[in-house]
Amino acid sequence: MKCMMTESVRREGARLSDYKTHYSVDAEAIVDPEKLNPHWRASERRRLQLLVKLLTLRPGERVLDIGCGSGWLADRCRRVGAQVVAMDIGRKGVHGARQRYPNVASYEVGDLYHLPYAANRFDAVILSEVVEHLEDIPSALREAARVLKPSGRMAISVPYRETIVEHLCVHCNRLTPGNAHLHSFNREKMAGLCQEGDVEVVHVRLLANKLSEMAGFPLLSARWPYVAWRTVDVLLNRLLPKASFMATLARKKS
């Protein structure tokens, strides 16, 4: 049995009773980027490129990558000179990321709802494919904004206008959303959440046209310069508005 949903699966403001255990286990199952299917690796590389460019990082800036997953994005930020703290909720997941990308400045275990850092510490914060998993998004964004310096930048990447499919769990006989995605996002919803979360939207970028992805464009364009890939992707999303992801750049409110 499955159920199709396009709105938030759960009530805003609620929290999973055992989210720490769930996402600690989930982090252990993350696939090494080197072992990804070539198509998905090429597609994911472009998404990460866009996020790094969106932040316009400068050498020496302090960046917090919340929900660092494989560590790939943290390492890409390191390569442009940023001092990156890569954080995730599970100890084993963080260990795996450190093993893959040992040159990232620091790895930490932490909870997004209760970040173990002083206020005004970071120049930039990244939430890459994290927010769709959260039930209490405004609280999480406020906590992320707390550790940003005044006018600090926040990059948020989420699936765009996703149709969430719920499946009946064989273990508990309750509906559970595929990929643990609890929300579907558009520009308006993200702007409202940012407003509640003490940050203001600066730019929104749509990317990874679904039809071109199905046609093999990520591999076809894998060797193209970033500007060439991005130009074609923007044009395709204007002609055939079927973006896979939405990347938002926001700033901490004054």
MIKOL-176721 format. One line per 8 residues: number of its first residue (from 1); their letters; for each residue x, y, z of C-alpha. Coordinates in steps of 0.2 Angstrom, whole numbers, padded with zeros to 4 digits, always signed. Example, Ala and Ser with C-alpha at 12.3 -4.5 7.8 and 13.67 -1.06 7.14 Angstrom:
1	AS	+0062 -0022 +0039 | +0068 -0005 +0036
***
This chain:
1	MKCMMTES	+0000 +0000 +0000 | +0006 +0017 -0004 | -0001 +0035 -0003 | +0005 +0050 -0013 | +0007 +0066 -0004 | +0013 +0084 -0009 | +0011 +0093 +0007 | +0020 +0091 +0024
9	VRREGARL	+0018 +0073 +0030 | +0018 +0079 +0048 | +0012 +0094 +0058 | +0024 +0108 +0058 | +0033 +0110 +0075 | +0032 +0092 +0080 | +0047 +0081 +0082 | +0051 +0063 +0079
17	SDYKTHYS	+0052 +0054 +0096 | +0068 +0045 +0092 | +0075 +0055 +0077 | +0093 +0054 +0084 | +0093 +0035 +0083 | +0085 +0035 +0066 | +0097 +0047 +0058 | +0112 +0039 +0067
25	VDAEAIVD	+0108 +0023 +0059 | +0104 +0031 +0042 | +0121 +0040 +0042 | +0130 +0023 +0043 | +0122 +0017 +0027 | +0128 +0032 +0016 | +0137 +0027 +0000 | +0154 +0032 -0003
33	PEKLNPHW	+0153 +0045 -0018 | +0167 +0036 -0027 | +0155 +0021 -0027 | +0140 +0030 -0034 | +0132 +0025 -0051 | +0142 +0037 -0063 | +0126 +0046 -0068 | +0121 +0050 -0050
41	RASERRRL	+0139 +0055 -0046 | +0140 +0067 -0061 | +0123 +0074 -0056 | +0127 +0076 -0037 | +0144 +0084 -0042 | +0135 +0098 -0051 | +0123 +0101 -0036 | +0138 +0103 -0024
49	QLLVKLLT	+0147 +0114 -0037 | +0132 +0126 -0037 | +0130 +0126 -0018 | +0149 +0131 -0016 | +0147 +0145 -0029 | +0131 +0151 -0021 | +0140 +0154 -0005 | +0155 +0163 -0013
57	LRPGERVL	+0166 +0157 +0000 | +0183 +0166 +0003 | +0199 +0158 +0010 | +0199 +0157 +0028 | +0180 +0158 +0031 | +0173 +0147 +0044 | +0159 +0136 +0037 | +0148 +0123 +0047
65	DIGCGSGW	+0141 +0109 +0036 | +0126 +0103 +0046 | +0121 +0085 +0041 | +0138 +0082 +0032 | +0133 +0065 +0026 | +0147 +0058 +0016 | +0158 +0073 +0018 | +0160 +0076 +0000
73	LADRCRRV	+0152 +0094 +0001 | +0163 +0099 +0016 | +0178 +0093 +0006 | +0173 +0104 -0009 | +0172 +0119 +0002 | +0189 +0115 +0009 | +0196 +0115 -0008 | +0191 +0134 -0011
81	GAQVVAMD	+0200 +0138 +0006 | +0186 +0138 +0019 | +0189 +0131 +0036 | +0175 +0118 +0037 | +0167 +0110 +0052 | +0158 +0095 +0046 | +0144 +0089 +0058 | +0132 +0075 +0058
89	IGRKGVHG	+0121 +0067 +0072 | +0129 +0049 +0071 | +0146 +0045 +0078 | +0149 +0031 +0065 | +0143 +0042 +0051 | +0155 +0056 +0056 | +0169 +0043 +0057 | +0165 +0037 +0039
97	ARQRYPNV	+0166 +0055 +0032 | +0182 +0058 +0041 | +0190 +0042 +0033 | +0184 +0048 +0016 | +0190 +0066 +0017 | +0203 +0067 +0031 | +0209 +0085 +0025 | +0193 +0093 +0031
105	ASYEVGDL	+0198 +0105 +0046 | +0186 +0097 +0059 | +0173 +0084 +0061 | +0160 +0085 +0075 | +0145 +0075 +0082 | +0130 +0086 +0085 | +0112 +0089 +0085 | +0105 +0103 +0073
113	YHLPYAAN	+0092 +0107 +0086 | +0105 +0110 +0099 | +0121 +0115 +0091 | +0137 +0114 +0102 | +0144 +0131 +0097 | +0144 +0148 +0103 | +0133 +0162 +0094 | +0141 +0172 +0080
121	RFDAVILS	+0154 +0159 +0076 | +0153 +0155 +0058 | +0153 +0165 +0042 | +0142 +0152 +0033 | +0131 +0137 +0037 | +0126 +0123 +0024 | +0110 +0113 +0026 | +0112 +0101 +0011
129	EVVEHLED	+0097 +0089 +0009 | +0093 +0090 +0027 | +0078 +0102 +0029 | +0066 +0090 +0021 | +0069 +0077 +0035 | +0065 +0089 +0049 | +0048 +0091 +0057 | +0052 +0107 +0066
137	IPSALREA	+0060 +0117 +0052 | +0059 +0135 +0060 | +0067 +0130 +0076 | +0081 +0121 +0066 | +0084 +0137 +0055 | +0084 +0148 +0071 | +0097 +0137 +0079 | +0108 +0137 +0063
145	ARVLKPSG	+0106 +0156 +0062 | +0111 +0158 +0080 | +0129 +0152 +0076 | +0130 +0163 +0061 | +0140 +0179 +0062 | +0130 +0195 +0058 | +0124 +0194 +0040 | +0131 +0177 +0039
153	RMAISVPY	+0126 +0166 +0024 | +0115 +0150 +0024 | +0114 +0138 +0009 | +0099 +0127 +0009 | +0097 +0113 -0004 | +0081 +0103 -0005 | +0071 +0093 -0017 | +0059 +0104 -0027
161	RETIVEHL	+0041 +0101 -0028 | +0043 +0083 -0023 | +0028 +0071 -0023 | +0031 +0062 -0007 | +0026 +0044 -0007 | +0021 +0035 +0009 | +0023 +0017 +0011 | +0015 +0005 +0024
169	CVHCNRLT	+0029 -0001 +0035 | +0030 -0020 +0037 | +0037 -0018 +0054 | +0025 -0006 +0063 | +0010 -0006 +0050 | +0010 +0013 +0049 | +0013 +0024 +0034 | +0030 +0031 +0032
177	PGNAHLHS	+0037 +0043 +0019 | +0049 +0037 +0006 | +0067 +0043 +0009 | +0061 +0050 +0026 | +0056 +0066 +0017 | +0043 +0075 +0027 | +0040 +0090 +0017 | +0038 +0096 -0001
185	FNREKMAG	+0045 +0113 -0005 | +0042 +0127 -0017 | +0049 +0145 -0017 | +0035 +0152 -0007 | +0036 +0139 +0007 | +0055 +0141 +0008 | +0053 +0160 +0010 | +0040 +0158 +0024
193	LCQEGDVE	+0051 +0145 +0033 | +0066 +0156 +0032 | +0057 +0171 +0038 | +0052 +0161 +0053 | +0069 +0155 +0055 | +0078 +0172 +0057 | +0086 +0172 +0040 | +0081 +0182 +0024
201	VVHVRLLA	+0081 +0174 +0006 | +0094 +0182 -0005 | +0094 +0170 -0020 | +0084 +0155 -0026 | +0092 +0143 -0039 | +0082 +0129 -0047 | +0093 +0115 -0055 | +0095 +0098 -0062
209	NKLSEMAG	+0080 +0097 -0075 | +0072 +0080 -0072 | +0069 +0077 -0091 | +0087 +0080 -0095 | +0092 +0069 -0081 | +0082 +0055 -0087 | +0090 +0058 -0104 | +0107 +0056 -0098
217	FPLLSARW	+0113 +0074 -0097 | +0123 +0073 -0082 | +0135 +0061 -0090 | +0135 +0069 -0107 | +0140 +0086 -0099 | +0151 +0079 -0085 | +0167 +0086 -0093 | +0159 +0103 -0098
225	PYVAWRTV	+0164 +0119 -0089 | +0152 +0123 -0075 | +0146 +0139 -0084 | +0142 +0128 -0099 | +0132 +0115 -0089 | +0123 +0128 -0079 | +0118 +0139 -0094 | +0110 +0123 -0102
233	DVLLNRLL	+0102 +0118 -0086 | +0094 +0135 -0083 | +0087 +0136 -0101 | +0080 +0118 -0100 | +0071 +0123 -0083 | +0064 +0138 -0092 | +0057 +0128 -0107 | +0052 +0113 -0097
241	PKASFMAT	+0050 +0118 -0079 | +0054 +0102 -0070 | +0069 +0105 -0058 | +0074 +0092 -0046 | +0082 +0103 -0033 | +0080 +0121 -0026 | +0095 +0129 -0018 | +0092 +0144 -0007
249	LARKKS	+0105 +0157 -0001 | +0099 +0166 +0014 | +0107 +0179 +0026 | +0105 +0181 +0045 | +0093 +0195 +0049 | +0101 +0211 +0056
***
